[in-house]
Amino acid sequence: MFAVGLAACAVALVLALVRAMRGPTAFDRLLAVNAIGTTVILGIALHGYVLGRPEFVDISILYAIINFIGTFAVLKLFDTGGLGDSGGRAKPDLPSGEDGQ
């Protein structure tokens, strides 16, 4: 059963890698990279299950959180042009009493 699960993860990984290289838009590539991360998470959890080491599930959860935060960081970069509060289209902080007009 481990071989079937590992083969399914490998096929999904190859398909997502091809999509990441050939994606017509940046969002297709981002989605493919996110799918690669999810497949790696499944592989880590599957590997931990087969070895009987439950701490691998903790590692895969941590990797999932990093994958989630990284995806949102890249989406914010695409949307605003920067990762900081004042990057891209964000409005600058004005001192109290000034309208900026």
C-alpha positions in Angstrom: 0.0 0.0 0.0 2.9 2.3 0.7 4.2 1.9 -2.9 0.8 2.8 -4.3 0.6 6.0 -2.1 4.2 6.9 -3.0 3.5 6.3 -6.7 0.4 8.5 -6.6 2.4 11.3 -4.8 5.1 11.0 -7.5 2.6 11.2 -10.4 0.9 14.2 -8.8 4.3 15.9 -8.2 5.4 15.4 -11.8 2.1 16.7 -13.1 2.3 19.8 -10.9 6.0 20.4 -11.8 5.0 20.3 -15.5 2.2 22.8 -14.8 4.6 25.0 -12.9 7.0 25.1 -15.9 4.4 25.5 -18.6 1.7 27.6 -16.9 0.5 30.4 -19.1 0.1 32.9 -16.2 1.8 33.6 -12.9 -1.3 32.5 -11.0 -1.2 29.1 -12.7 2.4 28.7 -11.7 1.6 29.8 -8.1 -1.2 27.2 -7.9 1.1 24.5 -9.2 3.8 25.4 -6.7 1.2 25.2 -4.0 0.1 21.8 -5.3 3.8 20.7 -5.1 3.9 21.8 -1.5 0.7 19.9 -0.7 2.1 16.8 -2.4 5.3 17.0 -0.3 3.2 17.4 2.8 1.3 14.2 1.9 4.6 12.4 1.2 6.0 13.4 4.6 2.9 12.2 6.4 2.8 9.0 4.5 6.5 8.3 5.2 6.0 9.0 8.9 3.0 6.6 8.9 4.9 3.8 7.3 7.9 4.2 9.7 5.6 4.4 12.7 7.0 7.9 13.7 4.1 10.2 14.6 6.4 13.2 14.8 6.5 13.3 11.0 2.9 14.5 11.1 4.0 17.5 13.2 6.7 18.2 10.6 4.1 18.0 7.8 1.7 20.4 9.7 4.5 22.9 10.1 5.4 22.6 6.4 1.7 23.1 5.6 1.7 26.4 7.7 4.8 27.6 5.9 3.3 26.7 2.5 0.1 28.6 3.4 1.8 31.7 4.6 4.2 31.7 1.6 1.2 31.5 -0.8 -0.4 34.5 0.8 2.8 36.4 0.8 3.2 35.9 -3.0 -0.4 36.8 -3.6 0.0 40.0 -1.6 3.2 40.7 -3.7 1.2 40.3 -6.9 -1.7 42.4 -5.6 0.1 45.4 -4.0 3.6 45.2 -5.5 5.2 44.9 -2.1 5.1 42.9 1.1 5.3 45.8 3.6 2.5 48.1 4.8 3.6 51.0 2.5 4.5 48.9 -0.5 2.6 49.2 -3.8 -0.9 50.6 -3.7 -1.1 50.9 0.1 -2.0 54.4 1.4 0.7 56.1 3.4 0.1 57.0 7.1 -0.8 60.6 7.5 -0.3 62.6 10.7 -3.5 63.4 12.6 -5.3 66.5 11.3 -4.0 66.1 7.7 -6.3 64.9 4.9 -3.7 64.7 2.3 -5.7 67.0 0.0 
